Amino acid sequence: MGASPLLHSKNLMPGGYGWGMINPSRATTTDMAETSEFLRVADLTLSGLDSPSVHLWICRDKTTGHIFATTGYESSEDGGHALIRSVAVDPGLRGSGIGLELAHFAMERALEAGAKRAWLFSRRSGPFWQKVGFTTADTKDLAEALVSTHQVQLFTETGQLGREVAWTRQL
Ligand SMILES: CC(C)(COP(=O)(O)OP(=O)(O)OC[C@H]1O[C@@H](n2cnc3c(N)ncnc32)[C@H](O)[C@@H]1OP(=O)(O)O)[C@@H](O)C(=O)NCCC(=O)NCCS
């Protein structure tokens, strides 16, 4: 079996995976209110944040203790697909490579957990996701692969699915 394209591409990134700007820790129940507020300000989906299928990490500023970045994914029922979500950086810290690290971190965790393919919704940040190997996909294919996820269920119920842009890559 060949190496994962994700592992391969990491080696091509400057410094490889783990550039050291971030050290995410798993979000716990006590982190949830602040995490939710951080994601609300970043205009990201809040549905199912406390669900066991949603895996969330946060980065806290060592001095202030405030959350400055988040990342995560939501698994499909069979674990083979991962919906990358909650990737966000404090507006004052954007543009310095933290987002790329967060994206790689979430993909790496999903790969370790057995996911073979990553998906996500993004209307505004397509060029960012292209930098980490995503290409556009059919929202119907995403919804089929990740039918049980909170984000797909919410977007289906609200009709937002048809207005979304889907992205995917192999892990
Ligand atoms: C998207 C986001 C996480 C990027 O974080 P960041 O720390 O600014 O990203 P980086 O500094 O690692 O950017 C890496 C590259 O992507 C580009 N990029 C970042 N965000 C971009 C965007 N929204 N659109 C186009 N390009 C973008 C950067 O310019 C940079 O390009 P360069 O290497 O040619 O200079 C951040 O803008 C954010 O929190 N947005 C709000 C939440 C969101 O939309 N999240 C994504 C959906 S889950």
The ligand as a MOL file (V3000), in Angstrom:
LIG
                    3D

  0  0  0     0  0            999 V3000
M  V30 BEGIN CTAB
M  V30 COUNTS 48 50 0 0 0
M  V30 BEGIN ATOM
M  V30 1 C -9.5350 30.7070 6.5980 0
M  V30 2 C -8.6150 31.0160 7.7810 0
M  V30 3 C -8.6830 29.8710 8.7940 0
M  V30 4 C -7.1810 31.1740 7.2600 0
M  V30 5 O -6.3330 31.4040 8.3790 0
M  V30 6 P -4.9130 32.1710 8.2020 0
M  V30 7 O -4.1280 31.9290 9.4300 0
M  V30 8 O -5.1420 33.5600 7.7780 0
M  V30 9 O -4.3150 31.3550 6.9790 0
M  V30 10 P -2.7890 31.2850 6.5370 0
M  V30 11 O -2.0350 32.4740 7.0580 0
M  V30 12 O -2.2690 29.9350 6.9220 0
M  V30 13 O -2.9570 31.4000 4.9710 0
M  V30 14 C -2.2890 30.5890 4.1020 0
M  V30 15 C -2.5190 31.0810 2.7070 0
M  V30 16 O -3.9230 31.0570 2.3720 0
M  V30 17 C -4.3510 32.3650 1.9860 0
M  V30 18 N -5.6710 32.5860 2.5360 0
M  V30 19 C -6.0070 32.5360 3.8350 0
M  V30 20 N -7.3280 32.7740 3.9710 0
M  V30 21 C -7.8010 32.9770 2.7400 0
M  V30 22 C -9.0920 33.2590 2.2380 0
M  V30 23 N -10.1560 33.4040 3.0320 0
M  V30 24 N -9.2390 33.3870 0.9000 0
M  V30 25 C -8.1690 33.2580 0.0830 0
M  V30 26 N -6.9220 32.9790 0.4960 0
M  V30 27 C -6.7580 32.8570 1.8090 0
M  V30 28 C -3.3380 33.3000 2.6050 0
M  V30 29 O -3.3010 34.5140 1.9050 0
M  V30 30 C -2.0700 32.5150 2.4770 0
M  V30 31 O -1.5820 32.5920 1.1600 0
M  V30 32 P -0.0240 32.7570 0.8410 0
M  V30 33 O 0.6390 31.5170 1.4250 0
M  V30 34 O 0.0110 32.7910 -0.6550 0
M  V30 35 O 0.3800 33.9990 1.5160 0
M  V30 36 C -9.0100 32.3840 8.4630 0
M  V30 37 O -9.0960 33.3710 7.4590 0
M  V30 38 C -10.3070 32.3400 9.2310 0
M  V30 39 O -10.3270 32.0540 10.4390 0
M  V30 40 N -11.4370 32.6510 8.5440 0
M  V30 41 C -12.7410 32.6440 9.1950 0
M  V30 42 C -13.2370 31.2330 9.4300 0
M  V30 43 C -13.3270 30.4220 8.1500 0
M  V30 44 O -13.8390 30.8740 7.1410 0
M  V30 45 N -12.8170 29.1520 8.2130 0
M  V30 46 C -12.8200 28.2300 7.0920 0
M  V30 47 C -14.0330 27.3800 7.0310 0
M  V30 48 S -13.9380 25.9480 8.1210 0
M  V30 END ATOM
M  V30 BEGIN BOND
M  V30 1 1 1 2
M  V30 2 1 2 3
M  V30 3 1 2 4
M  V30 4 1 2 36
M  V30 5 1 4 5
M  V30 6 1 5 6
M  V30 7 2 6 7
M  V30 8 1 6 8
M  V30 9 1 6 9
M  V30 10 1 9 10
M  V30 11 2 10 11
M  V30 12 1 10 12
M  V30 13 1 10 13
M  V30 14 1 13 14
M  V30 15 1 14 15
M  V30 16 1 15 16
M  V30 17 1 15 30
M  V30 18 1 16 17
M  V30 19 1 17 18
M  V30 20 1 17 28
M  V30 21 1 18 19
M  V30 22 1 18 27
M  V30 23 2 19 20
M  V30 24 1 20 21
M  V30 25 1 21 22
M  V30 26 2 21 27
M  V30 27 1 22 23
M  V30 28 2 22 24
M  V30 29 1 24 25
M  V30 30 2 25 26
M  V30 31 1 26 27
M  V30 32 1 28 29
M  V30 33 1 28 30
M  V30 34 1 30 31
M  V30 35 1 31 32
M  V30 36 2 32 33
M  V30 37 1 32 34
M  V30 38 1 32 35
M  V30 39 1 36 37
M  V30 40 1 36 38
M  V30 41 2 38 39
M  V30 42 1 38 40
M  V30 43 1 40 41
M  V30 44 1 41 42
M  V30 45 1 42 43
M  V30 46 2 43 44
M  V30 47 1 43 45
M  V30 48 1 45 46
M  V30 49 1 46 47
M  V30 50 1 47 48
M  V30 END BOND
M  V30 END CTAB
M  END
